[in-house]
Amino acid sequence: MAAEKLTKLRLTQIVITLAILTVAFFWRTITFQDVSTQKCIATPQCSLFVDGRQITVTKSETEQGVYIIQSIPSDWSVTSDQKIIREGENIELKFYDNNSNTTGVININDSVTIEISD
């Protein structure tokens, strides 16, 4: 491999690339938000606190793999890979896999993850 002379143009390119990578690193570090994870074993119900509000998760007595989550304000965003039916401050969470051991994850406001299991 032949050695090449370091030109001003090549040095400028290296410095700009290094500056972009440094800014990207610090930007990601500063804007990072830790997502806390809480576990809930609903036998038959469990309670936990999210942003100072008590959330209650109750296992349905009539349907297997269905949980009712109560007291979630309607302005909070709730996502899950399972089926969610929202009615005001109550959410019904239906798991696709209706085995005897069901576990699922919901995410509230992109800041709290709740793992629900039997």
A tleap script that builds the chain and sets N, CA, C and O, in Angstrom:
source leaprc.protein.ff14SB
mol = sequence {
  NMET ALA ALA GLU LYS LEU THR LYS LEU ARG
  LEU THR GLN ILE VAL ILE THR LEU ALA ILE
  LEU THR VAL ALA PHE PHE TRP ARG THR ILE
  THR PHE GLN ASP VAL SER THR GLN LYS CYS
  ILE ALA THR PRO GLN CYS SER LEU PHE VAL
  ASP GLY ARG GLN ILE THR VAL THR LYS SER
  GLU THR GLU GLN GLY VAL TYR ILE ILE GLN
  SER ILE PRO SER ASP TRP SER VAL THR SER
  ASP GLN LYS ILE ILE ARG GLU GLY GLU ASN
  ILE GLU LEU LYS PHE TYR ASP ASN ASN SER
  ASN THR THR GLY VAL ILE ASN ILE ASN ASP
  SER VAL THR ILE GLU ILE SER CASP
}
set mol.1.N position { 0.845 -1.165 0.000 }
set mol.1.CA position { 0.000 0.000 0.000 }
set mol.1.C position { 0.896 1.235 0.000 }
set mol.1.O position { 1.749 1.411 0.870 }
set mol.2.N position { 0.686 2.039 -0.951 }
set mol.2.CA position { 1.538 3.218 -1.088 }
set mol.2.C position { 1.063 4.306 -0.133 }
set mol.2.O position { -0.138 4.514 0.037 }
set mol.3.N position { 1.998 4.986 0.476 }
set mol.3.CA position { 1.675 6.100 1.373 }
set mol.3.C position { 1.367 7.333 0.535 }
set mol.3.O position { 2.059 7.637 -0.436 }
set mol.4.N position { 0.301 8.041 0.940 }
set mol.4.CA position { -0.067 9.253 0.230 }
set mol.4.C position { 0.114 10.447 1.141 }
set mol.4.O position { 0.010 10.351 2.364 }
set mol.5.N position { 0.383 11.546 0.523 }
set mol.5.CA position { 0.554 12.776 1.274 }
set mol.5.C position { -0.820 13.246 1.759 }
set mol.5.O position { -1.804 13.182 1.023 }
set mol.6.N position { -0.871 13.721 3.016 }
set mol.6.CA position { -2.110 14.221 3.587 }
set mol.6.C position { -2.350 15.638 3.077 }
set mol.6.O position { -1.642 16.581 3.432 }
set mol.7.N position { -3.364 15.754 2.239 }
set mol.7.CA position { -3.664 17.068 1.656 }
set mol.7.C position { -4.610 17.834 2.570 }
set mol.7.O position { -5.217 17.256 3.471 }
set mol.8.N position { -4.734 19.139 2.332 }
set mol.8.CA position { -5.637 19.960 3.122 }
set mol.8.C position { -7.088 19.510 2.927 }
set mol.8.O position { -7.876 19.531 3.871 }
set mol.9.N position { -7.435 19.109 1.719 }
set mol.9.CA position { -8.786 18.654 1.431 }
set mol.9.C position { -9.111 17.371 2.208 }
set mol.9.O position { -10.190 17.250 2.789 }
set mol.10.N position { -8.175 16.420 2.215 }
set mol.10.CA position { -8.384 15.156 2.936 }
set mol.10.C position { -8.444 15.406 4.444 }
set mol.10.O position { -9.264 14.791 5.126 }
set mol.11.N position { -7.610 16.282 4.978 }
set mol.11.CA position { -7.630 16.614 6.399 }
set mol.11.C position { -8.967 17.264 6.772 }
set mol.11.O position { -9.524 16.964 7.828 }
set mol.12.N position { -9.483 18.145 5.921 }
set mol.12.CA position { -10.773 18.787 6.153 }
set mol.12.C position { -11.885 17.748 6.170 }
set mol.12.O position { -12.786 17.810 7.007 }
set mol.13.N position { -11.823 16.802 5.255 }
set mol.13.CA position { -12.829 15.736 5.204 }
set mol.13.C position { -12.801 14.916 6.491 }
set mol.13.O position { -13.858 14.593 7.032 }
set mol.14.N position { -11.635 14.578 6.983 }
set mol.14.CA position { -11.503 13.790 8.216 }
set mol.14.C position { -12.051 14.575 9.411 }
set mol.14.O position { -12.770 14.017 10.240 }
set mol.15.N position { -11.717 15.857 9.503 }
set mol.15.CA position { -12.176 16.682 10.624 }
set mol.15.C position { -13.694 16.842 10.603 }
set mol.15.O position { -14.334 16.765 11.651 }
set mol.16.N position { -14.273 17.062 9.435 }
set mol.16.CA position { -15.732 17.205 9.332 }
set mol.16.C position { -16.432 15.903 9.710 }
set mol.16.O position { -17.437 15.926 10.421 }
set mol.17.N position { -15.917 14.780 9.246 }
set mol.17.CA position { -16.506 13.481 9.584 }
set mol.17.C position { -16.434 13.240 11.084 }
set mol.17.O position { -17.409 12.788 11.685 }
set mol.18.N position { -15.301 13.532 11.691 }
set mol.18.CA position { -15.134 13.377 13.139 }
set mol.18.C position { -16.089 14.297 13.897 }
set mol.18.O position { -16.655 13.893 14.913 }
set mol.19.N position { -16.273 15.523 13.420 }
set mol.19.CA position { -17.182 16.468 14.071 }
set mol.19.C position { -18.626 15.971 13.998 }
set mol.19.O position { -19.360 16.070 14.981 }
set mol.20.N position { -19.040 15.441 12.854 }
set mol.20.CA position { -20.409 14.920 12.697 }
set mol.20.C position { -20.638 13.742 13.634 }
set mol.20.O position { -21.683 13.668 14.280 }
set mol.21.N position { -19.692 12.827 13.719 }
set mol.21.CA position { -19.834 11.673 14.611 }
set mol.21.C position { -19.871 12.098 16.074 }
set mol.21.O position { -20.621 11.529 16.867 }
set mol.22.N position { -19.079 13.079 16.432 }
set mol.22.CA position { -19.060 13.568 17.813 }
set mol.22.C position { -20.390 14.234 18.170 }
set mol.22.O position { -20.937 13.991 19.246 }
set mol.23.N position { -20.905 15.067 17.278 }
set mol.23.CA position { -22.191 15.717 17.523 }
set mol.23.C position { -23.299 14.671 17.626 }
set mol.23.O position { -24.157 14.778 18.503 }
set mol.24.N position { -23.303 13.674 16.762 }
set mol.24.CA position { -24.331 12.624 16.802 }
set mol.24.C position { -24.263 11.855 18.125 }
set mol.24.O position { -25.298 11.544 18.714 }
set mol.25.N position { -23.060 11.552 18.589 }
set mol.25.CA position { -22.897 10.829 19.856 }
set mol.25.C position { -23.461 11.647 21.016 }
set mol.25.O position { -24.243 11.131 21.815 }
set mol.26.N position { -23.069 12.919 21.111 }
set mol.26.CA position { -23.544 13.739 22.220 }
set mol.26.C position { -25.038 14.017 22.126 }
set mol.26.O position { -25.706 14.076 23.159 }
set mol.27.N position { -25.581 14.189 20.941 }
set mol.27.CA position { -27.007 14.412 20.775 }
set mol.27.C position { -27.797 13.209 21.276 }
set mol.27.O position { -28.786 13.363 21.993 }
set mol.28.N position { -27.363 12.033 20.904 }
set mol.28.CA position { -28.051 10.805 21.341 }
set mol.28.C position { -27.916 10.617 22.846 }
set mol.28.O position { -28.855 10.157 23.495 }
set mol.29.N position { -26.781 10.959 23.401 }
set mol.29.CA position { -26.573 10.827 24.834 }
set mol.29.C position { -27.460 11.800 25.605 }
set mol.29.O position { -28.037 11.429 26.627 }
set mol.30.N position { -27.574 13.013 25.139 }
set mol.30.CA position { -28.358 14.034 25.837 }
set mol.30.C position { -29.854 13.754 25.736 }
set mol.30.O position { -30.579 13.969 26.707 }
set mol.31.N position { -30.330 13.285 24.599 }
set mol.31.CA position { -31.767 13.083 24.401 }
set mol.31.C position { -32.241 11.687 24.794 }
set mol.31.O position { -33.410 11.362 24.585 }
set mol.32.N position { -31.373 10.857 25.355 }
set mol.32.CA position { -31.735 9.494 25.728 }
set mol.32.C position { -32.753 9.502 26.863 }
set mol.32.O position { -32.588 10.228 27.843 }
set mol.33.N position { -33.808 8.694 26.732 }
set mol.33.CA position { -34.798 8.521 27.786 }
set mol.33.C position { -34.835 7.053 28.163 }
set mol.33.O position { -35.047 6.179 27.323 }
set mol.34.N position { -34.627 6.805 29.431 }
set mol.34.CA position { -34.650 5.435 29.916 }
set mol.34.C position { -36.096 4.978 30.061 }
set mol.34.O position { -36.918 5.686 30.643 }
set mol.35.N position { -36.402 3.820 29.542 }
set mol.35.CA position { -37.743 3.254 29.651 }
set mol.35.C position { -37.722 2.259 30.804 }
set mol.35.O position { -37.042 1.234 30.745 }
set mol.36.N position { -38.477 2.575 31.852 }
set mol.36.CA position { -38.505 1.669 32.997 }
set mol.36.C position { -39.470 0.522 32.710 }
set mol.36.O position { -40.483 0.695 32.033 }
set mol.37.N position { -39.137 -0.639 33.234 }
set mol.37.CA position { -39.954 -1.827 33.040 }
set mol.37.C position { -40.495 -2.282 34.381 }
set mol.37.O position { -39.746 -2.430 35.347 }
set mol.38.N position { -41.805 -2.503 34.435 }
set mol.38.CA position { -42.445 -3.006 35.640 }
set mol.38.C position { -43.110 -4.329 35.309 }
set mol.38.O position { -43.669 -4.505 34.227 }
set mol.39.N position { -43.043 -5.259 36.256 }
set mol.39.CA position { -43.654 -6.573 36.049 }
set mol.39.C position { -44.934 -6.667 36.857 }
set mol.39.O position { -45.014 -6.200 37.993 }
set mol.40.N position { -45.924 -7.277 36.246 }
set mol.40.CA position { -47.229 -7.422 36.878 }
set mol.40.C position { -47.673 -8.872 36.720 }
set mol.40.O position { -47.837 -9.361 35.602 }
set mol.41.N position { -47.866 -9.554 37.846 }
set mol.41.CA position { -48.399 -10.921 37.821 }
set mol.41.C position { -49.845 -10.827 38.281 }
set mol.41.O position { -50.122 -10.654 39.468 }
set mol.42.N position { -50.744 -10.939 37.346 }
set mol.42.CA position { -52.174 -10.729 37.609 }
set mol.42.C position { -52.831 -12.016 38.054 }
set mol.42.O position { -53.416 -12.738 37.246 }
set mol.43.N position { -52.735 -12.304 39.345 }
set mol.43.CA position { -53.390 -13.486 39.898 }
set mol.43.C position { -54.221 -13.088 41.099 }
set mol.43.O position { -53.670 -13.214 42.193 }
set mol.44.N position { -55.402 -12.649 41.069 }
set mol.44.CA position { -56.181 -12.269 39.897 }
set mol.44.C position { -55.937 -10.823 39.461 }
set mol.44.O position { -56.336 -10.440 38.361 }
set mol.45.N position { -55.277 -10.001 40.317 }
set mol.45.CA position { -55.014 -8.627 39.895 }
set mol.45.C position { -53.728 -8.129 40.529 }
set mol.45.O position { -53.244 -8.689 41.512 }
set mol.46.N position { -53.183 -7.064 39.949 }
set mol.46.CA position { -52.020 -6.406 40.532 }
set mol.46.C position { -52.162 -4.901 40.302 }
set mol.46.O position { -52.848 -4.453 39.383 }
set mol.47.N position { -51.504 -4.153 41.150 }
set mol.47.CA position { -51.534 -2.698 41.047 }
set mol.47.C position { -50.108 -2.183 40.961 }
set mol.47.O position { -49.199 -2.721 41.594 }
set mol.48.N position { -49.925 -1.145 40.177 }
set mol.48.CA position { -48.618 -0.507 40.062 }
set mol.48.C position { -48.817 0.967 39.782 }
set mol.48.O position { -49.912 1.400 39.422 }
set mol.49.N position { -47.750 1.736 39.948 }
set mol.49.CA position { -47.843 3.181 39.768 }
set mol.49.C position { -47.087 3.607 38.515 }
set mol.49.O position { -45.941 3.212 38.296 }
set mol.50.N position { -47.750 4.421 37.699 }
set mol.50.CA position { -47.161 4.987 36.490 }
set mol.50.C position { -47.393 6.489 36.545 }
set mol.50.O position { -48.539 6.937 36.592 }
set mol.51.N position { -46.333 7.260 36.539 }
set mol.51.CA position { -46.418 8.726 36.605 }
set mol.51.C position { -47.309 9.193 37.751 }
set mol.51.O position { -48.090 10.131 37.593 }
set mol.52.N position { -47.190 8.542 38.898 }
set mol.52.CA position { -47.944 8.940 40.082 }
set mol.52.C position { -49.383 8.468 40.137 }
set mol.52.O position { -50.089 8.761 41.102 }
set mol.53.N position { -49.831 7.748 39.128 }
set mol.53.CA position { -51.204 7.218 39.113 }
set mol.53.C position { -51.191 5.717 39.309 }
set mol.53.O position { -50.341 5.013 38.763 }
set mol.54.N position { -52.139 5.235 40.089 }
set mol.54.CA position { -52.241 3.797 40.322 }
set mol.54.C position { -52.982 3.146 39.158 }
set mol.54.O position { -54.093 3.543 38.806 }
set mol.55.N position { -52.344 2.145 38.575 }
set mol.55.CA position { -52.923 1.362 37.481 }
set mol.55.C position { -53.223 -0.034 38.029 }
set mol.55.O position { -52.387 -0.633 38.705 }
set mol.56.N position { -54.405 -0.540 37.738 }
set mol.56.CA position { -54.795 -1.871 38.200 }
set mol.56.C position { -54.984 -2.777 36.994 }
set mol.56.O position { -55.698 -2.438 36.051 }
set mol.57.N position { -54.335 -3.931 37.038 }
set mol.57.CA position { -54.465 -4.937 35.986 }
set mol.57.C position { -55.201 -6.133 36.587 }
set mol.57.O position { -54.759 -6.724 37.572 }
set mol.58.N position { -56.329 -6.474 35.973 }
set mol.58.CA position { -57.167 -7.553 36.476 }
set mol.58.C position { -57.307 -8.618 35.406 }
set mol.58.O position { -57.585 -8.311 34.247 }
set mol.59.N position { -57.118 -9.860 35.792 }
set mol.59.CA position { -57.302 -10.981 34.866 }
set mol.59.C position { -58.792 -11.260 34.728 }
set mol.59.O position { -59.508 -11.343 35.725 }
set mol.60.N position { -59.256 -11.403 33.496 }
set mol.60.CA position { -60.664 -11.666 33.247 }
set mol.60.C position { -61.042 -13.041 33.783 }
set mol.60.O position { -60.316 -14.018 33.602 }
set mol.61.N position { -62.192 -13.095 34.448 }
set mol.61.CA position { -62.673 -14.370 34.983 }
set mol.61.C position { -63.419 -15.172 33.935 }
set mol.61.O position { -63.569 -16.386 34.068 }
set mol.62.N position { -63.893 -14.493 32.883 }
set mol.62.CA position { -64.721 -15.167 31.889 }
set mol.62.C position { -63.941 -15.608 30.658 }
set mol.62.O position { -64.283 -16.619 30.044 }
set mol.63.N position { -62.883 -14.858 30.282 }
set mol.63.CA position { -62.117 -15.184 29.077 }
set mol.63.C position { -60.650 -15.412 29.416 }
set mol.63.O position { -60.043 -14.643 30.161 }
set mol.64.N position { -60.095 -16.473 28.862 }
set mol.64.CA position { -58.682 -16.746 29.082 }
set mol.64.C position { -57.838 -15.844 28.179 }
set mol.64.O position { -58.165 -15.640 27.010 }
set mol.65.N position { -56.747 -15.308 28.737 }
set mol.65.CA position { -55.863 -14.460 27.955 }
set mol.65.C position { -56.342 -13.035 27.798 }
set mol.65.O position { -55.861 -12.314 26.924 }
set mol.66.N position { -57.292 -12.610 28.639 }
set mol.66.CA position { -57.820 -11.247 28.575 }
set mol.66.C position { -57.559 -10.559 29.908 }
set mol.66.O position { -57.823 -11.118 30.972 }
set mol.67.N position { -57.037 -9.337 29.836 }
set mol.67.CA position { -56.762 -8.537 31.025 }
set mol.67.C position { -57.449 -7.188 30.885 }
set mol.67.O position { -57.507 -6.619 29.796 }
set mol.68.N position { -57.968 -6.682 32.000 }
set mol.68.CA position { -58.580 -5.366 32.020 }
set mol.68.C position { -57.624 -4.453 32.789 }
set mol.68.O position { -57.278 -4.726 33.938 }
set mol.69.N position { -57.207 -3.374 32.144 }
set mol.69.CA position { -56.298 -2.413 32.747 }
set mol.69.C position { -57.104 -1.155 33.030 }
set mol.69.O position { -57.687 -0.570 32.117 }
set mol.70.N position { -57.138 -0.738 34.291 }
set mol.70.CA position { -58.002 0.360 34.698 }
set mol.70.C position { -57.192 1.579 35.129 }
set mol.70.O position { -56.040 1.471 35.550 }
set mol.71.N position { -57.826 2.729 35.013 }
set mol.71.CA position { -57.320 4.035 35.467 }
set mol.71.C position { -56.174 4.563 34.612 }
set mol.71.O position { -55.226 5.144 35.141 }
set mol.72.N position { -56.249 4.368 33.306 }
set mol.72.CA position { -55.271 4.974 32.401 }
set mol.72.C position { -55.935 6.184 31.756 }
set mol.72.O position { -56.902 6.027 31.011 }
set mol.73.N position { -55.434 7.390 32.029 }
set mol.73.CA position { -56.055 8.592 31.440 }
set mol.73.C position { -56.137 8.490 29.924 }
set mol.73.O position { -55.260 7.912 29.283 }
set mol.74.N position { -57.189 9.050 29.363 }
set mol.74.CA position { -57.419 8.921 27.927 }
set mol.74.C position { -56.393 9.689 27.089 }
set mol.74.O position { -56.263 9.428 25.893 }
set mol.75.N position { -55.660 10.632 27.697 }
set mol.75.CA position { -54.645 11.345 26.927 }
set mol.75.C position { -53.295 10.629 26.922 }
set mol.75.O position { -52.361 11.092 26.268 }
set mol.76.N position { -53.175 9.509 27.640 }
set mol.76.CA position { -51.940 8.720 27.615 }
set mol.76.C position { -51.960 7.812 26.390 }
set mol.76.O position { -53.007 7.291 26.007 }
set mol.77.N position { -50.791 7.630 25.784 }
set mol.77.CA position { -50.711 6.710 24.647 }
set mol.77.C position { -50.323 5.324 25.159 }
set mol.77.O position { -49.411 5.172 25.972 }
set mol.78.N position { -51.037 4.328 24.662 }
set mol.78.CA position { -50.794 2.941 25.062 }
set mol.78.C position { -50.604 2.120 23.801 }
set mol.78.O position { -51.451 2.135 22.908 }
set mol.79.N position { -49.481 1.398 23.727 }
set mol.79.CA position { -49.220 0.541 22.580 }
set mol.79.C position { -48.879 -0.864 23.066 }
set mol.79.O position { -48.403 -1.059 24.184 }
set mol.80.N position { -49.132 -1.822 22.205 }
set mol.80.CA position { -48.819 -3.214 22.508 }
set mol.80.C position { -48.807 -3.999 21.213 }
set mol.80.O position { -49.382 -3.584 20.207 }
set mol.81.N position { -48.141 -5.142 21.256 }
set mol.81.CA position { -48.183 -6.020 20.092 }
set mol.81.C position { -49.404 -6.938 20.159 }
set mol.81.O position { -49.632 -7.741 19.254 }
set mol.82.N position { -50.180 -6.816 21.225 }
set mol.82.CA position { -51.410 -7.578 21.390 }
set mol.82.C position { -52.601 -6.689 21.018 }
set mol.82.O position { -52.432 -5.503 20.735 }
set mol.83.N position { -53.794 -7.264 21.020 }
set mol.83.CA position { -55.001 -6.513 20.674 }
set mol.83.C position { -55.449 -5.669 21.875 }
set mol.83.O position { -55.602 -6.180 22.985 }
set mol.84.N position { -55.655 -4.361 21.630 }
set mol.84.CA position { -56.085 -3.438 22.676 }
set mol.84.C position { -57.447 -2.863 22.301 }
set mol.84.O position { -57.651 -2.388 21.184 }
set mol.85.N position { -58.378 -2.915 23.261 }
set mol.85.CA position { -59.682 -2.270 23.098 }
set mol.85.C position { -59.778 -1.221 24.197 }
set mol.85.O position { -59.765 -1.554 25.382 }
set mol.86.N position { -59.875 0.047 23.802 }
set mol.86.CA position { -59.872 1.146 24.770 }
set mol.86.C position { -61.274 1.723 24.925 }
set mol.86.O position { -61.937 2.052 23.941 }
set mol.87.N position { -61.714 1.841 26.176 }
set mol.87.CA position { -63.004 2.448 26.496 }
set mol.87.C position { -62.781 3.424 27.644 }
set mol.87.O position { -62.797 3.032 28.811 }
set mol.88.N position { -62.573 4.689 27.314 }
set mol.88.CA position { -62.318 5.704 28.334 }
set mol.88.C position { -61.006 5.454 29.041 }
set mol.88.O position { -59.950 5.397 28.411 }
set mol.89.N position { -61.075 5.302 30.370 }
set mol.89.CA position { -59.862 5.053 31.152 }
set mol.89.C position { -59.590 3.563 31.332 }
set mol.89.O position { -58.649 3.194 32.035 }
set mol.90.N position { -60.383 2.710 30.721 }
set mol.90.CA position { -60.185 1.268 30.823 }
set mol.90.C position { -59.695 0.706 29.492 }
set mol.90.O position { -60.099 1.151 28.418 }
set mol.91.N position { -58.822 -0.276 29.598 }
set mol.91.CA position { -58.292 -0.936 28.409 }
set mol.91.C position { -58.461 -2.437 28.586 }
set mol.91.O position { -58.178 -2.993 29.647 }
set mol.92.N position { -58.926 -3.074 27.530 }
set mol.92.CA position { -58.998 -4.532 27.522 }
set mol.92.C position { -57.878 -5.024 26.628 }
set mol.92.O position { -57.787 -4.643 25.461 }
set mol.93.N position { -57.034 -5.866 27.178 }
set mol.93.CA position { -55.874 -6.401 26.463 }
set mol.93.C position { -56.109 -7.878 26.198 }
set mol.93.O position { -56.267 -8.664 27.132 }
set mol.94.N position { -56.132 -8.260 24.917 }
set mol.94.CA position { -56.369 -9.650 24.532 }
set mol.94.C position { -55.093 -10.218 23.932 }
set mol.94.O position { -54.543 -9.677 22.973 }
set mol.95.N position { -54.635 -11.313 24.512 }
set mol.95.CA position { -53.457 -11.981 23.990 }
set mol.95.C position { -53.862 -12.895 22.850 }
set mol.95.O position { -54.886 -13.576 22.913 }
set mol.96.N position { -53.041 -12.901 21.803 }
set mol.96.CA position { -53.320 -13.768 20.656 }
set mol.96.C position { -53.150 -15.228 21.020 }
set mol.96.O position { -53.932 -16.076 20.591 }
set mol.97.N position { -52.126 -15.526 21.814 }
set mol.97.CA position { -51.817 -16.899 22.182 }
set mol.97.C position { -52.538 -17.215 23.488 }
set mol.97.O position { -52.125 -16.745 24.549 }
set mol.98.N position { -53.590 -17.990 23.425 }
set mol.98.CA position { -54.373 -18.271 24.626 }
set mol.98.C position { -53.943 -19.561 25.306 }
set mol.98.O position { -54.773 -20.426 25.584 }
set mol.99.N position { -52.651 -19.694 25.573 }
set mol.99.CA position { -52.152 -20.829 26.340 }
set mol.99.C position { -52.433 -20.590 27.816 }
set mol.99.O position { -52.938 -19.533 28.194 }
set mol.100.N position { -52.108 -21.569 28.646 }
set mol.100.CA position { -52.321 -21.388 30.079 }
set mol.100.C position { -51.327 -20.367 30.644 }
set mol.100.O position { -51.641 -19.690 31.623 }
set mol.101.N position { -50.143 -20.242 30.049 }
set mol.101.CA position { -49.178 -19.227 30.454 }
set mol.101.C position { -49.174 -18.115 29.432 }
set mol.101.O position { -48.626 -18.271 28.341 }
set mol.102.N position { -49.780 -16.995 29.773 }
set mol.102.CA position { -49.816 -15.868 28.856 }
set mol.102.C position { -48.968 -14.747 29.411 }
set mol.102.O position { -49.026 -14.441 30.602 }
set mol.103.N position { -48.185 -14.142 28.550 }
set mol.103.CA position { -47.415 -12.964 28.925 }
set mol.103.C position { -47.520 -11.958 27.796 }
set mol.103.O position { -47.589 -12.324 26.622 }
set mol.104.N position { -47.532 -10.722 28.156 }
set mol.104.CA position { -47.614 -9.668 27.164 }
set mol.104.C position { -46.970 -8.400 27.688 }
set mol.104.O position { -46.696 -8.265 28.880 }
set mol.105.N position { -46.737 -7.481 26.777 }
set mol.105.CA position { -46.069 -6.233 27.121 }
set mol.105.C position { -46.892 -5.074 26.577 }
set mol.105.O position { -47.325 -5.092 25.425 }
set mol.106.N position { -47.102 -4.061 27.422 }
set mol.106.CA position { -47.706 -2.824 26.948 }
set mol.106.C position { -46.739 -1.691 27.251 }
set mol.106.O position { -45.957 -1.758 28.199 }
set mol.107.N position { -46.804 -0.656 26.434 }
set mol.107.CA position { -45.945 0.505 26.596 }
set mol.107.C position { -46.842 1.724 26.801 }
set mol.107.O position { -47.757 1.972 26.016 }
set mol.108.N position { -46.569 2.477 27.860 }
set mol.108.CA position { -47.369 3.653 28.179 }
set mol.108.C position { -46.516 4.899 27.997 }
set mol.108.O position { -45.467 5.041 28.626 }
set mol.109.N position { -46.968 5.794 27.141 }
set mol.109.CA position { -46.301 7.078 26.878 }
set mol.109.C position { -44.833 6.937 26.486 }
set mol.109.O position { -44.051 7.861 26.710 }
set mol.110.N position { -44.453 5.832 25.921 }
set mol.110.CA position { -43.063 5.576 25.519 }
set mol.110.C position { -42.085 5.777 26.664 }
set mol.110.O position { -40.902 6.020 26.427 }
set mol.111.N position { -42.557 5.679 27.906 }
set mol.111.CA position { -41.655 5.860 29.043 }
set mol.111.C position { -41.715 4.704 30.033 }
set mol.111.O position { -40.774 4.505 30.802 }
set mol.112.N position { -42.799 3.943 30.029 }
set mol.112.CA position { -42.941 2.824 30.961 }
set mol.112.C position { -43.418 1.591 30.197 }
set mol.112.O position { -44.372 1.655 29.422 }
set mol.113.N position { -42.743 0.480 30.428 }
set mol.113.CA position { -43.147 -0.798 29.849 }
set mol.113.C position { -43.639 -1.684 30.982 }
set mol.113.O position { -42.982 -1.818 32.014 }
set mol.114.N position { -44.806 -2.286 30.774 }
set mol.114.CA position { -45.377 -3.184 31.774 }
set mol.114.C position { -45.444 -4.581 31.180 }
set mol.114.O position { -46.060 -4.797 30.137 }
set mol.115.N position { -44.803 -5.527 31.858 }
set mol.115.CA position { -44.866 -6.936 31.455 }
set mol.115.C position { -45.951 -7.608 32.285 }
set mol.115.O position { -45.860 -7.665 33.512 }
set mol.116.N position { -46.974 -8.115 31.614 }
set mol.116.CA position { -48.103 -8.737 32.301 }
set mol.116.C position { -48.031 -10.240 32.080 }
set mol.116.O position { -47.842 -10.710 30.958 }
set mol.117.N position { -48.185 -10.988 33.170 }
set mol.117.CA position { -48.185 -12.444 33.061 }
set mol.117.C position { -49.100 -13.041 34.127 }
set mol.117.O position { -49.553 -12.355 35.043 }
set mol.118.N position { -49.356 -14.339 33.978 }
set mol.118.CA position { -50.178 -15.055 34.963 }
set mol.118.C position { -49.340 -15.454 36.144 }
set mol.118.O position { -49.849 -16.067 37.082 }
savepdb mol mol.pdb
quit
